[in-house]
Amino acid sequence: MNDWPDGWTDDNRGGNRYGQGSASERPESARSMPHVQRRPAPPQQRPAPPRQRPVPQQPSGYDDGSPQYDSGYNTGQVYGGGHGGRGAGHGGDGGDRGYVQGRPGPAPDWRRRIKIGALVLVVALLAVSVGTYFWADSKLNRAVDLSKVIERPEAGKGTNYLIVGSDSREGMTSEDKKRLHTGSADGKRTDSMMILHTGDNGPTLVSLPRDSNVEIPSFIGSESGKKYPGTGKTTKLNAAYATDGPELLVRTVEFNTGLHIDHYVEIGFGGFAKIVDAIGGVELDIPKAFKDKWSGADFPAGKQTLNGQEALAFVRTRHAFTSDLDRTKNQQKFLAALASQTATFSTIINPFKLYPTMGAGLDTLIVDKDMSLWSLGKMFFAMKGVTGGDGTSMNMPISGSVGGNLVWDKAKVKQLVEQLKNDEKVTVTEN
């Protein structure tokens, strides 16, 4: 057996030829082998701590001095976790024990994020809604005390609102009065009066002409607390308001109809015009053109959008018609259109439209002390249904006139009041 390294021959073994069974007395193990150069074994490399393994310094060339070939690949870094293989370049022990660069994190939990986002949205909407409710509720002017009204009829089913449009100029400048053709009369009077009934058979809106011939009953003065006896004489309905304000008006309406009034709502000229302007005007179809120099009305026939000034002129016009009943019809028509175009989803969700509209209306409304914002909202939405679905709009039935005042048809009024008290479908007609 040849003990020399592979590739060695007799020509390069040198002259001493140890290990070839020579007769020399030196033991084989003591003989030197100068032609064999042994290199020390490289020290065993320990694995670096996870995620801190340094990049090893690369040799600059091979042992024979020739430059090392650069393959262009990264040196030593491990990309990706690897499963079951050894780490690259440094004797890694497989798996994910090495430092891994660019490793993607866990996938986002979109279902959880959506739930959290929805919860935050609901809480925010709830907070805004509650804040808006208390803000609006604080702006209501609860100045009418219905507890001062005496000898009231028994309440029936449903809810009855007395809605009053007054000619109050409060808060209006001289320019406003000129622009709106309101004049500069002191105090305030009723320009329109309506009873709105809401219940299970649809809303019913009944206009009370201000020239209605009624009896002013006994009453307690709203300011003095003094009792004034009834005289039995009849006069125009709007005289009750002029005599002692909202409380006496409610007392007079209840006395002459027998219908219990649950809530009172009043708005003046300026507030009415502001509401219309806040919603961007009200679209209305006017069947016949008319003019009135007293109110400033000048309307062509057909569909048109009325601003605040034009709307006020439309509902106040009376000299262009032969009867005050025509004016009350216009008032009903306009209020229903106003409610229909205001009580909409687009208005409610648009803060730039909702808050100006609510601010304009609530700043100028006068209501009774028991009126809640919820009741006011129900009234407004009921107005929207007056001209559609199960809604009914009509004038108080008239049988004739006396001294220029309109006389109610007692039989029809009695039947109408009974149907409203029992919350029945109204079948009475005004004619």
SEVOBA-881970 format. One record per atom (N, C-alpha, C): x, y, z; residue in three letters. Coordinates in steps of 0.02 Angstrom, whole numbers, plus 50000, padded with zeros to 5 digits. Layout:
// SEVOBA-881970
XYZALA;...
END
This chain:
// SEVOBA-881970
500434994050000MET;500005000050000MET;500445006150000MET;500285010949955ASN;500685017149948ASN;500455022050001ASN;500915024250046ASP;500745028950100ASP;500825036050080ASP;501075037450019TRP;501195044349998TRP;500535047449975TRP;500525053849982PRO;499915057349958PRO;499805056049886PRO;499145056449866ASP;498965055249797ASP;499325060049751ASP;499545057549695GLY;499885061749645GLY;500635062149655GLY;500905059249707TRP;501625059349717TRP;501935053449682TRP;502525054349654THR;502885048849620THR;503585048349650THR;503935043549623ASP;504605042649648ASP;505055048449630ASP;504855052249579ASP;505295057749558ASP;505255063749605ASP;504725064549642ASN;504685070349686ASN;504675068549759ASN;504885062849777ARG;504885060749846ARG;505495063349884ARG;505985065649851GLY;506595067949885GLY;507085062249895GLY;507645063949926GLY;508175058949929GLY;508145054349988GLY;507795055850042ASN;507825051650101ASN;507345045850100ASN;506845045850064ARG;506405040250052ARG;506195036750116ARG;506025040950166TYR;505755037650226TYR;505085034750211TYR;504935029350247GLY;504285026250238GLY;504255021350183GLY;504835019550150GLN;504825014750096GLN;505145008250119GLN;505155007050184GLY;505445000850210GLY;506195000850206GLY;506535006450216SER;507255006750213SER;507545003550275SER;508185002350273ALA;508514999050329ALA;508745003950381ALA;508545010050377SER;508765015050426SER;508525013150494SER;508935015250545GLU;508765013650614GLU;508255018450643GLU;508095024350609ARG;507605029250637ARG;506905026350630ARG;506575026750683PRO;505875024150679PRO;505475028050628PRO;504985024650601GLU;504555027850549GLU;504185033850576GLU;503985033150639SER;503575038650667SER;503965044850680SER;504635044250687ALA;505045050050704ALA;505295053550642ALA;505205050550587ARG;505465053550526ARG;505075059850508ARG;505405064750483SER;505065070850461SER;504865070250389SER;504335073450373MET;504095073450304MET;504045080750282MET;504595083650261PRO;504625090850247PRO;504185092950189PRO;504005088450145HIS;503615090350086HIS;502875090850100HIS;502645088750160VAL;501935089050176VAL;501815094850224VAL;501465099850204GLN;501305105550247GLN;500585105050273GLN;500515104750338ARG;499855104050369ARG;499605110950390ARG;498995112350376ARG;498675118650397ARG;498235117350458ARG;498235122150502PRO;497805121150561PRO;497065121150541PRO;496665117250575ALA;495945116850560ALA;495605123450578ALA;495175125650536PRO;494825132050553PRO;494415131150616PRO;494415136550655PRO;494015135950718PRO;493275135250702PRO;492945131450743GLN;492225130350733GLN;491835136750748GLN;491425138750701GLN;491035144950709GLN;490395143550747GLN;490275147650796ARG;489655147050833ARG;489105151050799ARG;488495148750800PRO;487945152650769PRO;487825159050808PRO;487735164350769ALA;487615170950800ALA;486915171050832ALA;486835175450880PRO;486165175950911PRO;485645177650857PRO;485025175550867PRO;484495176950817PRO;484435184450805PRO;484325186250742ARG;484205193050719ARG;484805197650729ARG;485405194850747GLN;485995199050756GLN;486605196150721GLN;486485191450675ARG;487055188150642ARG;487405193050596ARG;488035194350608PRO;488405199250565PRO;488565196250497PRO;488655200650450VAL;488855198450384VAL;489605197050385VAL;489825190950368PRO;490545189250372PRO;490945193150321PRO;491555194550342GLN;492015197950295GLN;492225193050241GLN;492165195050178GLN;492315190550123GLN;493055190850105GLN;493345185250087PRO;494055185250067PRO;494145189150003PRO;494735192049997SER;494875196149937SER;495115192049879SER;495305185749889GLY;495545181649834GLY;495645174549856GLY;495865170449811TYR;495995163449827TYR;496705162849853TYR;496875156649875ASP;497525155449906ASP;498105156749858ASP;497985155749795ASP;498545156649748ASP;498635163749726ASP;498225168449758GLY;498315175449742GLY;497865178049688GLY;497495173749655SER;497035176049602SER;496425179149633SER;496125184349601PRO;495525187649630PRO;494925183049633PRO;494525183949685GLN;493925179849693GLN;493395182049643GLN;493025177449617TYR;492485178849568TYR;491885181749605TYR;491645187349581ASP;491055190649611ASP;490445188749571ASP;489995185049604SER;489405182649568SER;488855187849565SER;488925193249604GLY;488415198449604GLY;487865197349655GLY;487875191749689TYR;487355190349740TYR;487555193249807TYR;487085194249849ASN;487205196849916ASN;487625191849954ASN;487985194250004THR;488455189950040THR;488215188450109THR;487935182750117GLY;487805180350185GLY;487105181550210GLY;486745186650185GLN;486085187850212GLN;485605182350190GLN;485125181250233VAL;484625176150219VAL;483965179550205VAL;483675178450148TYR;483035181350130TYR;482505175850132TYR;482005176850172GLY;481495171650179GLY;481675167050234GLY;481165163650260GLY;481265159650319GLY;481615153150305GLY;481455149850249GLY;481735143250237GLY;481415138050281GLY;481285132450257HIS;480955127150295HIS;481365120850287HIS;481715119050340GLY;482065112750341GLY;482765113150312GLY;482965118450277GLY;483625119150249GLY;484095122550297GLY;484735122950278ARG;485225126050320ARG;485295133250300ARG;485495137450348GLY;485605144550333GLY;486145145450282GLY;486095150850244ALA;486565151850189ALA;487215154750216ALA;487765151850193GLY;488415154850202GLY;488755153350267GLY;488395151850322HIS;488735151150386HIS;488505144950423HIS;488315139950389GLY;488165133750424GLY;487555134350466GLY;487045138250444GLY;486435138950483GLY;486115132350497GLY;485715132150548ASP;485435125750569ASP;484715124850544ASP;484495128850492GLY;483835127650462GLY;483295131350499GLY;482695130950472GLY;482115134150503GLY;482145141650498GLY;481875145250548ASP;481845152550548ASP;482295155450602ASP;482835152050619ARG;483245154350674ARG;483695160150653ARG;483825161050589GLY;484245166450567GLY;483855173050564GLY;484205178650554TYR;483885185250547TYR;483605185650477TYR;482965187450471VAL;482615187550407VAL;482415194750392VAL;482665197450336GLN;482495204150317GLN;481905204050268GLN;481445209350273GLY;480895209850226GLY;480335204950237GLY;480325201950295ARG;479815196850308ARG;479145200350320ARG;478615198650284PRO;477965202050293PRO;477665200650362PRO;477325205850390GLY;476985205050454GLY;476335201350446GLY;475975200450500PRO;475335196850496PRO;474825200850456PRO;474395197450420ALA;473885200750379ALA;473405204650423ALA;473205210750402PRO;472745214850443PRO;472065211450450PRO;471775212350509ASP;471115209550523ASP;470585214650503ASP;470375214350440TRP;469925219350413TRP;469235219050447TRP;469015213150464ARG;468365212650497ARG;468365216350563ARG;468905215750601ARG;468965219250664ARG;469015226750654ARG;469385228850602ARG;469455235950589ARG;468785239050568ARG;468405235350528ILE;467745237850506ILE;467275238550565ILE;467295233750610LYS;466855233950670LYS;467035240050713LYS;467685241150723ILE;467905246850763ILE;467705253350730ILE;467805253750663GLY;467625259750627GLY;466875261250630GLY;466475255950624ALA;465745256750628ALA;465535259050697ALA;465865256350748LEU;465695258250817LEU;465875265650829LEU;466455267750805VAL;466655274750813VAL;466165279350777VAL;465945277250717LEU;465465281250678LEU;464805281950714LEU;464555276350742VAL;463915276450778VAL;463965280950839VAL;464515280350876VAL;464595284550935VAL;464625291950916VAL;464985293450861ALA;465045300450840ALA;464365303150818ALA;463985299150780LEU;463325301350758LEU;462855302350817LEU;462905297850865LEU;462485298450925LEU;462655304750964LEU;463295306150971ALA;463505312151007ALA;463265318450971ALA;463325318550904VAL;463105324350866VAL;462345325150871VAL;461975319550868SER;461245319750871SER;461015322450939SER;461325319850992VAL;461135322051060VAL;461305329451069VAL;461895331351045GLY;462085338351051GLY;461625342951011GLY;461445340750951THR;460985344750910THR;460305345450943THR;460065339950973TYR;459405340051005TYR;459395345251062TYR;459895344951105PHE;459905349651162PHE;460025356851139PHE;460425357651087TRP;460525364351059TRP;459875367251033TRP;459515363150993ALA;458875365550964ALA;458355366551018ALA;458335362051067ASP;457835362551120ASP;457935368951161ASP;458565370851169SER;458705376951209SER;458505383251173SER;458405382951107LYS;458235388851068LYS;457485390051064LYS;457085385351087LEU;456355386151085LEU;456145391651134LEU;455735396151111ASN;455475401551153ASN;454795399351181ASN;454795396351240ARG;454185393751270ARG;453855399251312ARG;453525403751277ALA;453255409751309ALA;452505409451322ALA;452155404451297VAL;451425404051304VAL;451245399051358VAL;450855401251407ASP;450665397051464ASP;449925395151456ASP;449805389151432LEU;449115386851421LEU;448765385251487LEU;449135384951542SER;448805383751606SER;448375389651628SER;448485395351596LYS;448075401251611LYS;447395401151576LYS;447325396551529VAL;446685396051492VAL;446185392451537VAL;445595395351544ILE;445085392651590ILE;444535389051552ILE;444165384851590GLU;443575381451564GLU;443715377851498GLU;444225373751497ARG;444445370451436ARG;444035364151422ARG;443905362651358PRO;443555356451341PRO;443995350451354PRO;443685344651361GLU;444055338551373GLU;444465336551312GLU;445075334151325ALA;445515332151270ALA;445245325751238ALA;445335325251172GLY;445135319251135GLY;445745315251113GLY;445655311051064LYS;446195306951037LYS;446615311050988LYS;447225309250980GLY;447665312950935GLY;447925319350968GLY;448245323450927THR;448545329750951THR;448315335450907THR;448135341050939ASN;447905346950903ASN;448385352750915ASN;448645355550860TYR;449095361350863TYR;448715367450835TYR;448775373050869LEU;448535379350842LEU;449145382950814LEU;449165383550747ILE;449735386650713ILE;449535393750692ILE;449935398550714VAL;449765405550703VAL;450335409150667VAL;450165412750614GLY;450635417150581GLY;450465424250601GLY;450925427450636SER;450785434250659SER;451135439350614SER;450905445650620ASP;451225450950581ASP;451755454650622ASP;452055450950669SER;452565453950712SER;453165456150670SER;453395462250683ARG;453995464850649ARG;454605464650695ARG;454545461050749GLU;455085460850798GLU;455735458450766GLU;456275462250778GLY;456935460450752GLY;457045462650681GLY;456565465850649MET;456645468050580MET;456885475250577MET;457355476550532THR;457595483350522THR;457105487150476THR;457205493650471SER;456775497550426SER;456855495350354SER;457465493150336GLU;457575490550269GLU;457195484050258GLU;457185479750309ASP;456815473450304ASP;456065474750295ASP;455805479350333LYS;455095480950328LYS;454915483650259LYS;455355487750231LYS;455225490450164LYS;455275485050112LYS;455785480750118ARG;455895475450068ARG;455335470350070ARG;455075468750130LEU;454565463650138LEU;453855466450135LEU;453795472950126HIS;453135476250121HIS;452705474750182HIS;452995475150241THR;452615473550301THR;452325479750335THR;452565485650317GLY;452355491550353GLY;452695491950421GLY;452495496950461SER;452825498050525SER;452325498450582SER;451785494750578ALA;451275494850631ALA;451565492350696ALA;451365495550752ASP;451595493450817ASP;451215487150839ASP;451505483550887GLY;451175477550913GLY;451175472050861GLY;450715467250870LYS;450655461750822LYS;449945459050823LYS;449745456550765ARG;449085453650756ARG;449145447050720ARG;448625443150721THR;448645436750686THR;448495437750612THR;448935435150571ASP;448835435750498ASP;448545429250470ASP;448655423750505SER;448365417350484SER;448315412750545SER;447815408450545MET;447695403850601MET;447465397150573MET;447755391750597MET;447575385050573MET;447595380050631MET;447165375150627ILE;447175369450674ILE;447455363450636ILE;447995360650661LEU;448275354550632LEU;448135348750680LEU;447765343750656HIS;447625337750696HIS;448045332050670HIS;448395328650715THR;448795322750696THR;448535316750735THR;448505311050702GLY;448255304950734GLY;448365298950690GLY;447955293850698ASP;448035287550662ASP;447715287550593ASP;447345292750576ASN;447005292950512ASN;447255298650468ASN;447885300150475GLY;448195305350434GLY;448075312250462GLY;448505317050444PRO;448435323850469PRO;447865327650435PRO;447565332150473THR;447035336450447THR;447195343750465THR;447215348050414LEU;447365355050424LEU;446745359150409LEU;446505362850459VAL;445895366850453VAL;446075374150463VAL;445965378250412SER;446105385450417SER;445515389050450SER;445695393650493LEU;445195397850527LEU;445255404950500LEU;444815407050456PRO;444875413750428PRO;444885419050483PRO;445325423850477ARG;445395428750529ARG;444775433150535ARG;444345433250483ASP;443725437050485ASP;443145432750510ASP;443295426850539SER;442755422550565SER;442375426150621SER;441715425550620ASN;441285428750670ASN;441245424250731ASN;441545426350787VAL;441575422150847VAL;441405426350909VAL;441275422850964GLU;441135426151028GLU;441765425851072GLU;441945431351101ILE;442505431551148ILE;442235429651217ILE;442445424051246PRO;442165421851310PRO;442505425251369PRO;442315423451428SER;442655425751488SER;443365422951489SER;443835426551520PHE;444525424251520PHE;444905427451578PHE;445475424551593ILE;445945427251642ILE;446495430851605ILE;446605437051622GLY;447135440851588GLY;447815437551596GLY;448175436751542SER;448825433351543SER;449345437051583SER;449295443551586GLU;449775447651624GLU;449485449851692GLU;448865452151692SER;448575454851753SER;448315449551800SER;448115443751774GLY;447815438551815GLY;447095440151833GLY;446835445351806LYS;446145447551820LYS;445665443751775LYS;445075442151802LYS;444565438751762LYS;444115443751728LYS;444045442751662TYR;443615447151623TYR;443005443051601TYR;442405445451617PRO;441795441751599PRO;441655442351524PRO;441325437351498GLY;441125437551428GLY;440535442251419GLY;440505445351361THR;439965450151347THR;439415447051303THR;439565441351272GLY;439085438351227GLY;439085441251158GLY;439475446351147LYS;439505449451081LYS;439995445651037LYS;439885446150972THR;440325442750924THR;440775447950890THR;441345445650867THR;441825449850833THR;442265445450789THR;442745448350757LYS;443205444550715LYS;443685440450760LYS;443875434650734LEU;444295430150773LEU;444965433450791LEU;445255437250746ASN;445915440050760ASN;445895445450814ASN;445285447550834ALA;445225452450889ALA;445425449350956ALA;445335442750963ALA;445515439351025ALA;446265439951037ALA;446665438850986TYR;447385439350993TYR;447595446551008TYR;447275451250975ALA;447435458350985ALA;447265460551056ALA;446755457351087THR;446535459251154THR;446995456751209THR;447185450351207ASP;447595447751261ASP;448075442151239ASP;448255442151175GLY;448785437651153GLY;448595430451143GLY;449085425951142PRO;448985418951126PRO;448495415351173PRO;448535416751238GLU;448105413151285GLU;447365414451271GLU;447175420651258LEU;446475422151243LEU;446275419451175LEU;446735419251127LEU;446585416251062LEU;446415408851070LEU;446825405251109VAL;446685398151121VAL;446005397351157VAL;445895401551206ARG;445255401251243ARG;444665402351196ARG;444725407151150THR;444175408651104THR;444065403051054THR;444595400051028VAL;444525394550980VAL;444205388551015VAL;444425386951075GLU;444135381251111GLU;443395382551128GLU;443235388551147PHE;442545390251167PHE;442075389751107PHE;442295391951048ASN;441855392050990ASN;441855385450951ASN;442345381150961THR;442355374750926THR;442205368750971THR;442395369251035GLY;442335363551080GLY;442915358651072GLY;443435360551035LEU;444015356251023LEU;444595358351068LEU;444895353551103HIS;445455354951149HIS;446095356151108HIS;446445361551123ILE;447075363251090ILE;447645360851135ILE;448075356551108ASP;448625353651147ASP;449255357951145ASP;449395361051088HIS;450015364951081HIS;449895371151039HIS;450305376151053TYR;450255382551017TYR;450935384050984TYR;450915386050920VAL;451515387650882VAL;451395394150843VAL;451845398950850GLU;451775405350816GLU;452435407350783GLU;452385410450725ILE;452975412950690ILE;452805419650659ILE;453285424250661GLY;453195430950634GLY;453425431550563GLY;453335437550534PHE;453505438750464PHE;454245437350450PHE;454685440350491GLY;455395439650479GLY;455645432550482GLY;455405428750532GLY;455615421750539GLY;455375417550481GLY;454785418750457PHE;454515415050401PHE;454965415850339PHE;455145422050324ALA;455565423350266ALA;456255420250274ALA;456535420350335LYS;457195417450346LYS;457205409950336LYS;456675406550356ILE;456645399250347ILE;456655397550273ILE;456265401250234VAL;456235399950161VAL;456915401050129VAL;457245406450148ASP;457905407850120ASP;458425402650142ASP;458355400150203ALA;458845395350230ALA;458835388750191ALA;458265386750165ILE;458225380450127ILE;458325381650052ILE;458465387850033GLY;458595389249963GLY;457975390649922GLY;457415392449955GLY;456805393949918GLY;456335387949916GLY;455705389349898VAL;455195384149894VAL;454885384149824VAL;454885378349792GLU;454595377749726GLU;453835376949732GLU;453485380849692LEU;452755380949697LEU;452465381649626LEU;451895378449616ASP;451535378949553ASP;450935383649563ASP;450965389549534ILE;450435394449541ILE;449975393949480ILE;449355391749489PRO;448925390549432PRO;448715396849394PRO;448675402549429LYS;448435408649397LYS;448855414549421LYS;449065418649374ALA;449465424549390ALA;449055429649431ALA;449395433149477PHE;449065438449515PHE;449565443449541PHE;449315449549556LYS;449725454949584LYS;449355458049643LYS;449765460849688ASP;449475464249746ASP;449995469449769ASP;449835475849760LYS;450315481049779LYS;450405481449855LYS;449915479249893TRP;449955479649965TRP;450465474649994TRP;450475468749966SER;450955463649990SER;451585463249949SER;451565466549889GLY;452145466249845GLY;452135460149799GLY;451575456549796ALA;451525450549755ALA;451485452349681ALA;451845448549640ASP;451815449249568ASP;452045442649538ASP;451575437949531PHE;451755431149513PHE;451445429249446PHE;451855426449401PRO;451585423549340PRO;451315416549355PRO;450935413949310ALA;450685407149318ALA;451245402149302ALA;451215396249334GLY;451695390949320GLY;452145389449379GLY;452605384649369LYS;453065382649422LYS;453615387749429LYS;453785389249491GLN;454305394149506GLN;454555393149577GLN;455155395549590THR;455455394949657THR;455415401749691THR;455085401849749LEU;454985408049786LEU;455515408849840LEU;455825414649844ASN;456275416049900ASN;455875418549959ASN;456215420550012GLY;455865422550073GLY;455395428450063GLY;455625433450027GLN;455215439350015GLN;454595437649974GLN;454695433649921GLU;454135431749878GLU;453645427149914GLU;453905422749956ALA;453475418149993ALA;453025421950041ALA;453315426850075LEU;452915430850122LEU;452365434650085LEU;452535437350027ALA;452025440849987ALA;451475436049964ALA;451665429949948PHE;451175425049924PHE;450665423349978PHE;450885422150040VAL;450425420050093VAL;450035425850122VAL;450275432050112ARG;449925437850141ARG;449425440950093ARG;449475439450030THR;449045442749981THR;448305441149994THR;447895446349998ARG;447175445550007ARG;446775450149960ARG;447065455749940HIS;446705460549899HIS;446635458049827HIS;447035453149807ALA;446985450649738ALA;446425445349732ALA;446115443649788PHE;445595438449787PHE;444925441349810PHE;444395437949792THR;443725440249811THR;443545438449882THR;443885433549911SER;443725431349979SER;444365429450016SER;444335430250082ASP;444905428350123ASP;445015420850122ASP;444505417050101LEU;444575409750097LEU;445085407850043LEU;445145411749990ASP;445645410349939ASP;446345411149968ASP;446425416150010ARG;447075417250041ARG;447265411450087ARG;446785408950126THR;446945403450171THR;447135397150131THR;446845396250072LYS;447025390550030LYS;447755391250007LYS;447955397249990ASN;448645398449970ASN;449125397050028ASN;448915399050088GLN;449335397850147GLN;449425390350159GLN;448895386650154GLN;448935379350164GLN;449395376250111GLN;449305378350050LYS;449695375549995LYS;450445376950005LYS;450595383150025PHE;451295384850033PHE;451605381150092PHE;451265380850149LEU;451545377550208LEU;451675370150194LEU;451215366950157ALA;451325359950140ALA;451935359050095ALA;452025363650047ALA;452615363450003ALA;453245364750042ALA;453225369550089LEU;453805371050131LEU;454015364950171LEU;453535361650202ALA;453685355750243ALA;453955350150199ALA;453665349150141SER;453865343650097SER;454585344450073SER;454795350650062GLN;455465351850036GLN;455985352850091GLN;455745353350154THR;456205354150210THR;456295347750248THR;455765344150261ALA;455795337850299ALA;456005332150253ALA;456635332550229THR;456905327550184THR;457555324850212THR;457755318950187PHE;458375315750210PHE;458985320050191PHE;458955323150131SER;459525327150109SER;459625333250153SER;459085335950181THR;459145341650226THR;459415339450294THR;459175333750318ILE;459365331450385ILE;460105329650388ILE;460385326550335ILE;461085324350337ILE;461565329750316ILE;461315335350291ASN;461755340850268ASN;461785346250322ASN;462325346450361PRO;462355351450415PRO;462345358650391PRO;462595359750328PHE;462605366550301PHE;461905368950282PHE;461435364250280LYS;460735365950266LYS;460305365250328LYS;460445360050367LEU;460035358550426LEU;460085364050479LEU;460705365850498TYR;460785370550553TYR;460545377550536TYR;460675380250475PRO;460375386750460PRO;459615386650460PRO;459325381050435THR;458595380550434THR;458305380250504THR;458605376050546MET;458375375450615MET;458485381950653MET;459055385050642GLY;459205391250676GLY;458715396750657GLY;458565397250592ALA;458105402450569ALA;457405401350597ALA;457185395050600GLY;456515393650624GLY;456465394150700GLY;456925391050735LEU;456875390750808LEU;456975397550840LEU;457375401850809ASP;457495408550837ASP;456865412850837ASP;456395411350792THR;455815415650785THR;455155412250805THR;455185405950825LEU;454575402450846LEU;454395404250919LEU;453755404750931ILE;453495405550999ILE;453025399651011ILE;453165395651064VAL;452765389751077VAL;452535389751149VAL;452115384851166ASP;451875384251235ASP;452405380951278ASP;452315381551343LYS;452815379151391LYS;452885371551391LYS;452385367951368ASP;452405360651368ASP;452635357851301ASP;452805362051254MET;453025359751188MET;453735357051192MET;453815350851168SER;454475347851164SER;454725348251092SER;455375347551083LEU;455655347551016LEU;455375341750976LEU;455245336151010TRP;454965330250977TRP;454265331650950TRP;453855334950990SER;453175336650969SER;453185341650911SER;453655346350914LEU;453725351150860LEU;453925347650795LEU;454375342850800GLY;454585339050741GLY;454005335050712GLY;453605331950755LYS;453025328150732LYS;452535332750695LYS;452435338750721MET;451995343550689MET;452245345250619MET;452905346450614PHE;453185348450550PHE;453135342850498PHE;453265336650519PHE;453225331150472PHE;452495329650454PHE;452035331050500ALA;451325330150485ALA;451105335150432ALA;451385341150434MET;451225346150383MET;451415343550313MET;451945339650310LYS;452175336950246LYS;451665332250216LYS;451275328750258GLY;450795323950233GLY;450095326650224GLY;450015333250234VAL;449345336150230VAL;449045335450160VAL;449445336750109THR;449185336750040THR;449305330150005THR;449545325150039GLY;449665318650008GLY;449445312950052GLY;449335307150023GLY;449145301250060GLY;448475302050093GLY;448455301050160ASP;447825301550197ASP;447695308550224ASP;448115313450206GLY;448045320250232GLY;447435323850203GLY;447185328750242THR;446605332750222THR;446745340050238THR;446585344550193SER;446635351750206SER;445975354950186SER;445745359550227MET;445095362750215MET;445035369150256MET;444545373250238ASN;444355378950277ASN;443815376850326ASN;443745380650379MET;443175379550424MET;442535380550383MET;442055375850386PRO;441445376550346PRO;441075383050360PRO;440905386550307ILE;440575393150312ILE;439865392650285ILE;439405395950321SER;438705395950299SER;438485402750272SER;438875407850283GLY;438685414550259GLY;439115419850292GLY;438865425950296SER;439235431450326SER;438745436150361SER;439015439950409VAL;438625444950444VAL;439085450850460VAL;438885456650438GLY;439295462650450GLY;439995462050423GLY;440085458350369GLY;440745457450340GLY;441145451850371GLY;440885448650424ASN;441215443050456ASN;440935436450430ASN;441345431450426LEU;441155424850401LEU;440835420750457LEU;440255417950443VAL;439885414050493VAL;440005406650480VAL;440205403150531TRP;440335395950525TRP;439675392050519TRP;439715386550483ASP;439145381950478ASP;439145377650541ASP;438695379050587LYS;438705375850653LYS;438635368250649LYS;438205365750606ALA;438105358550600ALA;438735355050575ALA;439035357850524LYS;439645354850497LYS;440225355450545LYS;440275361150579VAL;440815362150627VAL;440755357050683VAL;440145355850706LYS;440045350950760LYS;440255343950737LYS;440065342050676GLN;440245335450649GLN;441005334950640GLN;441315340250615LEU;442035340350606LEU;442405339450672LEU;442185343150723VAL;442515342750788VAL;442445335750818VAL;441875332650811GLU;441775325850837GLU;442245320850803GLU;442325321550738GLN;442775317050702GLN;443505318150723GLN;443685324350736LEU;444365325750759LEU;444475323250830LEU;443985324150873LYS;444045321750942LYS;444135314250945LYS;443765310650903ASN;443795303350902ASN;444345300750856ASN;444725305250827ASP;445275303450781ASP;445015299050724ASP;444455301150696GLU;444155297550640GLU;444345300850574GLU;444245297250520LYS;444355300050455LYS;443865305750442LYS;444125311550423VAL;443695317350413VAL;443315316650347VAL;442665316950353THR;442235316450294THR;441855322950280THR;441905327750326VAL;441555334150318VAL;441905338250264VAL;441505341550224THR;441765345950172THR;441635353250193THR;442035357750166GLU;441965364750185GLU;441385368050149GLU;441145365350093ASN;440605368350056ASN;439955364350063ASN;
END
